[in-house]
Amino acid sequence: MDKVADKKKSASTHTEKHRANVWASLSVTAFVVVFVLAVSLGAPLVMPFIYAGTTFFAILLLEASLRGRIWPFEEHFQKNLGQEDVAKRLLIFCASILLLMETAYIVTWITK
């Protein structure tokens, strides 16, 4: 009987990890999409970042109301953030976001 209970618990844990990963992907992707869209529509100065941040936190609020918790506080995300190569991955991610922002700004500047 313990094996059946362990399988159910493992499947439930796997499902919750998958849901957290989906919410994480959704919130980070929405940030980038809203930022690039706001820049391409000509939003002034810092407004694209504010729009993107607001969207990100709105998705976190939606997740909190639907799931009862948010993905940054999930155990597997916290464990992964404690690994050695996380700093390099975050640096690469931030550099790619910066490249997207610069590209959106340059495209907007050229098309005006």
C-alpha positions in Angstrom: 0.0 0.0 0.0 2.9 2.4 0.7 4.1 2.0 -2.9 0.7 3.2 -4.3 0.7 6.2 -1.9 4.3 7.0 -2.9 3.3 6.9 -6.6 0.4 9.2 -6.1 2.5 11.6 -4.0 5.2 11.5 -6.7 2.7 12.2 -9.5 1.2 15.0 -7.5 4.6 16.6 -6.9 5.5 16.2 -10.5 2.2 17.9 -11.6 2.8 20.8 -9.2 6.4 21.3 -10.5 5.0 21.3 -14.0 2.4 23.9 -13.1 5.0 26.1 -11.4 7.2 25.8 -14.5 4.3 26.8 -16.8 3.5 29.9 -14.6 7.2 30.8 -14.5 7.5 30.6 -18.3 4.2 32.5 -18.8 5.3 35.4 -16.5 8.8 35.8 -17.9 7.6 35.5 -21.5 4.8 38.0 -20.9 7.4 40.5 -19.5 9.5 40.3 -22.6 6.5 40.4 -25.0 4.9 43.4 -23.3 8.2 45.2 -23.2 9.0 44.7 -26.9 5.4 45.5 -27.8 5.4 48.8 -25.8 8.7 49.9 -27.3 7.6 49.1 -30.8 4.3 51.1 -30.2 6.4 54.1 -29.1 5.9 54.2 -25.4 8.0 56.9 -23.9 11.2 56.4 -21.8 10.7 54.0 -18.9 7.1 53.2 -19.6 7.7 49.9 -21.4 9.5 48.6 -18.4 6.7 49.7 -16.1 4.1 48.1 -18.4 6.1 44.8 -18.5 6.7 44.8 -14.7 3.0 45.4 -14.1 2.1 42.5 -16.4 4.6 40.3 -14.6 3.2 41.0 -11.2 -0.4 40.8 -12.5 0.4 37.2 -13.6 1.9 36.4 -10.2 -1.2 37.8 -8.6 -3.4 35.6 -10.8 -1.3 32.6 -10.0 -1.5 33.3 -6.3 -5.3 33.5 -6.5 -5.6 30.3 -8.6 -2.9 28.1 -7.1 -2.5 29.6 -3.6 1.2 30.1 -4.1 3.6 31.6 -6.6 6.4 30.0 -8.5 9.4 31.9 -7.1 8.7 30.3 -3.7 8.4 26.7 -5.0 11.0 24.4 -3.5 12.6 23.3 -6.7 13.1 26.9 -7.8 14.7 27.8 -4.5 16.9 24.7 -4.7 18.0 25.5 -8.2 18.9 29.1 -7.3 21.4 27.8 -4.8 23.5 26.0 -7.4 26.8 27.3 -8.7 26.0 27.9 -12.3 22.8 29.9 -11.6 24.7 33.2 -11.6 26.0 32.4 -15.1 22.5 31.4 -16.4 21.0 34.6 -14.9 23.7 36.7 -16.6 23.0 35.1 -19.9 19.3 35.5 -19.5 19.7 39.2 -18.5 22.0 39.8 -21.4 19.5 38.3 -23.8 16.7 40.5 -22.3 18.9 43.5 -22.7 19.6 42.5 -26.3 15.9 42.2 -27.0 15.3 45.7 -25.4 18.1 47.2 -27.5 16.9 45.6 -30.7 13.3 46.8 -30.0 14.6 50.4 -29.4 16.8 50.4 -32.5 13.9 49.0 -34.7 11.6 51.7 -33.3 14.2 54.4 -33.9 14.9 53.3 -37.5 11.2 53.0 -38.4 10.4 56.5 -37.2 
